[in-house]
Amino acid sequence: MDVSLVDWSRAQFALTAIYHWLFVPLTLGLSFIIAFMESIYVKTGDEEWKKITKFWMTLFGVNFAIGVATGIILEFEFGTNWSNYSWFVGDIFGAPLAVEGIMAFFMESTFIAVMFFGWNKVSKKFHLVSTWLVAAGANLSALWILVANAWMQYPTGMHFNPETARNEMLNFWEVLFSPVAINKFLHTVTSGFVLSSVFVVGISAWYLLRKRNQMLAKRSMLIASVFGFVMSLFLILTGDGSARLLARHQPLKFAAMENLYEGQSNAPLVAVGILKNDNTEPKKKDFLMKLEIPGVLSFMAFQNFDAYVPGIRDLVHGNPEQGIISVNEKIAKGKLAIEALKEYKEAGKTGDTAKADSASAVLNSNFKYFGYGYLEKPQDAIPPIGPAFYSFRIMVALGMWFVLLFILTVFFVFFRKPEKIKWYLYLSVLSIPLAYLASETGWLVAEFGRQPWVIQDLMPASAAVSRLTTGSVQTTFILFAVTFTLLLIADIKIMSKQIKIGPKDGGEK
Amino acid sequence: MFENLSYPALQQYWWIIISLLGALLVFLLFVQGGQTLIYRLGKTETERALLINVLGRKWEFTFTTLVTFGGAFFASFPLFYSTSFGGAYWVWMLILFAFVLQAVSYEYRKKPDNFLGHRTYEAFLFINGAAGTILLGTAVSTFFTGSQFSVNENNFSQWETATHGLEAAINIQNLSLGLAVFCLSRVLALLYFIKNVNHDEIIARAKKQLLVNAIPFLVFFLLFIMLLMLKKGFAVDPLTGLVFMEPFKYLHNMIQMPVAGILFLTGVVLVLTGIFLPVFSFQSFGRQGILFAGTGSILTVFALFLIAGFNHTAFYPSVFDLQSSLTIYNSSSSRYTLTAMSYVSLLVPFVLAYIIYTWRAINRKKIDISELENESHTY
């Protein structure tokens, strides 16, 4: 397989996903924040709340449009660039995408029209219901695509059918309610809620710094900080859940995130660290400096400070004491499975049922390692350590900062005059780009960490890719990179201008 | 309920759903057609703004239907998804690119400080309207003309031309369907404007444009249908599963499946009625052309999908290797997945109901310029 084709296809998918994820989290959270605001308007009849709602709705609309633009490509790129993957798991993976369209996208797109154009056409209550349904639709669409993503990281509820040479669904509920899917959904949407809350707090802080639209700013801060605080606690909880699931289902990702080379009991968590190259083994990294907290990694992974956490070396070279087999052994089993599939197919052509049965037995007993059969050497199973390690730390540190920011905001809004606390206002504004950074690094951990797999242990990227010319993929990569960048600039400029303009109808003081 | 259906029945049920989505998509392409008429019908900035706002309230339905069409195809016929999208790469990528441009254009066009200027966003809308419809029509036509691909024993597919789908555009039949869809989308848009816009000059211009677009539509559509009815089709032997070329296959399908034939003829009559209604009637009834032409185009396209996939026909044929051709039986999801998805499909009537309800709530009154002046959210 042409390595450059695989890498360019990866790059194109990463480009689209990174751009798409710049806009989705704000849609997820801002839709709820707007719904809270409109609910207060409907309840109190206070026109000021209506103006506040409409102001945030304008920003929502600008962001939503570019989110949609970047999203359509993602859905179809599974087919255009990962054709073999689409067949190998389409029986399972396609269903959530279809459900997403039928259940979520239509709800979102139908009621968004009412939300924007229905103020004078439908009743107050119906309008409010529409706003809530937009929030529900946006978050439902996140559910289905995250179920699909979670399944790629933890394939479950299926079996391999050698007749069709694909994985087939056995249990829809197992796919939908797999622990990885539930945790991924909750962690991801709450991260969107936190980002949106930081966004609203930051822009409100900007108004306070400029000494304008103070009522809008303080009311928005109140809603966003309470919502953000509650959701950030939930985010920490689900983050903790993610760590435990990773340790069980994707141990190499877990070890790479920590750069834990040698497995150990009472494993420490590296709170801060700088990596350096270690040439004693391919892909190995050492620490230039690190600050550790003893036992915490073992606890994070297994709720036991003395638990053994396998390191990269154990997972690649094997550790019989811990019952871990080496990647070399897995590669051998994977090759056996691939060979058995070939034999099964040949037996089918000649009608040799005995041969087909024995090939099927070999395939079944080794299928767990099917994807390893496509790897050339053990080190191919190690994900890029640097990006996973640093992304994880940036995400966690910023997540902690946002909790503090929300606590400060609640405190200042209730007990002080936030407009007079300049350092806090500046920090709030500065936190907006940090929220985007945290959100993107979260995905970088997830996606760098699971390399080389498109489906954990079953299919590496090299086997999943569409057989195109590298030049074709390079061309579309450039086309989309330029287009998305231009549209991002437009998005930021329009947003900035709308914020400068502030609420329509004059707003208040 | 669905567990009791046989596997072929489930496969057929899902082909009907795909056909319905495809038919609805073609009707909703009136948004695209309208985007290519903004300068033809709107002579002032205000008139153009009115037209764009009329379309802007519906663009997401077309977009969402396209996305759902793709998702449903992936879920129900994954071998088509992997073969066509991964193979006819350029056609699909260009279609997607055209829709990317559309998604931002309504919202960004009139916003201050929009970086690219409103003319650029209007150009994006035109590109989407023209390229989106022509390419979609061309791509769907390959369901009847075939493509050059092979599928191996593991169902991994390989496109056999270096142009990766662009070759479809040099086939006269594909091109005629592409242009027919383009002209139809413009006709539907004109009828939609005539019904929903309250602006005498725009309506007068729309009526003038109607025949200008309807005539080439009829020419391209008739050419496509003529070629389709006369050509050899990709038939499947029900006993062996072998694909072979059958003379007049699609004509046979129309005759052997009278439901498809009747739907097709009814659809064509309704489209023609819709087109000529505003030409000959100036009363309010004359404004209802979109209801006839819209329903007619849904029925016609639905019938075309039926004859592409039913009656032992390969719906995505390979002219490189006939036996690699895809049928609804060899390219579908497993029985379990189709059953599970069939339960999800029960939501469709509910979804349609709330779409129709909100559509009517928003369209209750014709849009005029004064409404735009009082609206807080405009494009």
Interface residues (C-beta under 8 A of the other chain):
Chain A: K54 M57 T58 G61 V62 F64 A65 I66 V68 A69 T70 G71 I72 I73 E75 F76 F78 G79 T80 N81 W82 S83 N84 Y85 S86 W87 G90 D91 I92 F93 G94 A95 L97 A98 V99 E100 G101 I102 M103 F105 F106 M107 E108 S109 T110 F111 I112 A113 V114 F116 F117 G118 W119 N120 K121 V122 F126 S130 N161 T164 A165 R166 E168 M169 L170 F172 L341 K345 S466 R467 L468 T469 S472 T476 L479 F480 T483 L486 L487 I489 A490 D491 K493 I494 S496 K497 Q498 I501 K504
Chain B: R57 K58 E60 F61 F63 T64 L66 V67 T68 G70 G71 A72 F74 A75 S76 P78 L79 Y81 S82 T83 S84 F85 G86 G87 Y89 W90 W92 M93 L96 F97 F99 V100 L101 Q102 A103 V104 Y106 E107 Y108 K111 P112 D113 N114 F115 L116 E153 N154 N155 F156 S157 Q158 W159 A162 H164 S333 S334 Y336 T337 A340 M341 V344 S345 L347 V348 V351 Y354 I355 T358 A361 I362 R364 K365 N374 E375 S376 H377
